[in-house]
Amino acid sequence: MDRITIFIDNSNIFKGFQKYNIKVDYEKLKNFITRGRRLDAIFLYEGVVYPMSPEKRSWYKELTIRSGYIIKASFDKIARSGAIEKKVDINIAIDIVSLAYENAYDTVVLVSGDGDFVPVVKKVKELGKNMEVWAFRYSLANTLKVELEKENIHYLDDILSKIKI
């Protein structure tokens, strides 16, 4: 049975959920992506503002207890220009590649359409692992589409009615 590990760039996909004005049940999202395969781990990455709100803390706790998510929150750092620097993408990249070297999965699922992940896709494939991407149509980088087989690209737009609260 195919062993999968899911990596969710929540900062990336949350904007899409806002755009479509829906709230998502992350348990349903996990189950839909897994589709009967053996889920070994699911990670949710997000840049958060310090101090963390009680609502955010509660949501993380629920995801961890109810759905088995491993939360990887990093506190955003405000740059001098006022722009927020995030460490989320680099943390996801390191974890995906590290776990590929450790043979921790057969298929890695990235929930993000960010083109910054192209080198990760190339390395994962070089290591003989399968890679899927789930993203919104409007935010899926063309550079990712070029690197992945069509059957490994999935659109969140198509499942919104199945994963909303």
C-alpha positions in Angstrom: 0.0 0.0 0.0 1.2 3.5 -0.9 2.6 5.3 2.1 1.9 9.0 1.9 3.0 12.1 3.9 1.1 15.4 3.5 2.7 18.8 3.8 0.2 21.8 4.0 1.5 25.3 3.4 -1.5 26.8 5.2 -0.3 30.4 4.7 -0.6 29.6 0.9 -4.0 27.9 0.7 -5.8 29.9 3.4 -5.8 32.9 0.9 -7.7 30.7 -1.5 -10.2 29.7 1.1 -10.7 33.4 1.9 -11.1 34.2 -1.8 -13.9 31.7 -2.2 -15.3 32.8 1.2 -15.5 29.3 2.7 -14.4 27.7 5.9 -12.7 24.3 5.5 -12.9 21.2 7.7 -9.3 20.1 7.8 -10.3 16.5 8.8 -12.3 16.3 5.5 -9.4 17.8 3.6 -7.0 15.2 5.0 -9.4 12.3 4.3 -10.1 13.5 0.7 -6.4 13.8 -0.1 -5.5 10.4 1.5 -8.3 8.5 -0.4 -7.7 5.1 1.2 -3.9 5.3 1.1 -1.8 4.8 4.2 -1.2 8.2 5.8 2.0 8.1 7.8 2.0 11.8 8.7 0.4 15.1 8.0 2.1 18.4 8.7 0.6 21.9 8.7 3.0 24.8 8.3 2.1 28.4 9.0 3.7 31.7 9.9 2.0 33.1 12.9 2.1 36.5 14.6 3.5 36.5 18.2 1.8 36.3 20.6 -0.5 33.6 19.3 -4.2 34.2 19.8 -6.2 31.9 22.0 -8.4 31.0 19.0 -5.3 29.9 17.0 -3.9 28.0 19.9 -7.3 26.2 20.3 -7.5 25.4 16.6 -4.0 23.9 16.6 -4.9 21.8 19.6 -8.0 20.5 17.9 -6.2 19.6 14.7 -3.5 17.8 16.7 -5.9 15.8 18.9 -8.8 15.2 16.5 -7.0 14.8 13.2 -3.4 13.9 14.0 -1.9 17.0 12.4 1.7 17.9 13.3 1.7 21.7 13.6 4.9 23.5 12.5 4.2 27.1 13.3 6.9 29.7 12.9 6.7 33.2 14.2 6.9 35.8 11.5 9.7 38.3 11.7 8.9 41.9 10.5 11.6 43.2 8.2 12.8 46.8 8.3 10.8 47.5 5.2 7.6 46.4 7.0 7.3 43.3 4.9 6.8 40.0 6.7 9.6 37.4 6.2 8.4 33.8 6.5 10.4 30.7 7.1 7.6 28.4 6.1 8.7 27.4 2.6 12.2 26.6 3.6 11.0 24.5 6.6 8.6 22.5 4.3 11.4 22.0 1.7 13.9 20.7 4.3 11.3 18.3 5.8 10.1 16.9 2.5 13.7 16.3 1.3 14.9 14.9 4.6 12.0 12.5 4.9 12.6 11.4 1.3 16.2 10.5 2.2 14.9 8.6 5.2 12.5 6.6 3.0 9.6 7.8 5.2 7.1 7.8 2.3 6.4 6.6 -1.1 4.4 9.6 -2.2 4.7 13.1 -0.8 1.7 15.4 -1.1 2.4 19.2 -1.2 -0.7 21.4 -0.6 0.6 24.6 -2.1 1.0 26.1 -5.6 4.1 28.0 -4.8 6.8 27.9 -7.6 9.5 28.0 -4.9 9.0 24.3 -4.5 10.3 23.4 -8.0 13.8 22.3 -6.7 12.1 20.2 -4.1 10.0 18.4 -6.7 13.1 17.8 -8.8 15.0 16.3 -5.8 12.1 14.1 -4.6 11.7 12.7 -8.1 15.5 12.2 -8.4 15.2 10.1 -5.1 12.6 7.9 -6.7 9.6 9.2 -4.8 6.2 10.2 -6.2 5.0 13.8 -5.7 1.5 15.2 -5.9 0.5 18.9 -5.6 -2.9 20.2 -4.5 -3.4 23.8 -5.2 -5.9 26.4 -6.5 -6.0 26.9 -10.2 -5.3 30.6 -9.9 -2.3 30.1 -7.7 -0.6 27.0 -9.1 2.8 28.2 -10.6 3.3 27.2 -14.2 6.8 26.1 -13.2 5.3 23.4 -11.0 2.9 22.2 -13.7 5.9 21.7 -16.0 7.7 19.5 -13.4 4.8 17.2 -12.5 2.8 14.7 -14.5 -0.8 15.8 -15.1 -2.2 13.0 -12.9 -0.2 14.3 -10.0 -1.8 17.8 -10.1 -5.0 18.2 -8.2 -7.1 21.3 -7.8 -8.6 22.4 -4.5 -11.2 24.3 -6.5 -12.8 21.0 -7.5 -13.3 19.7 -4.0 -14.4 22.8 -2.1 -18.0 21.6 -1.7 -16.7 18.3 -0.2 -14.3 19.8 2.4 -16.2 22.9 3.6 -17.7 23.1 7.0 
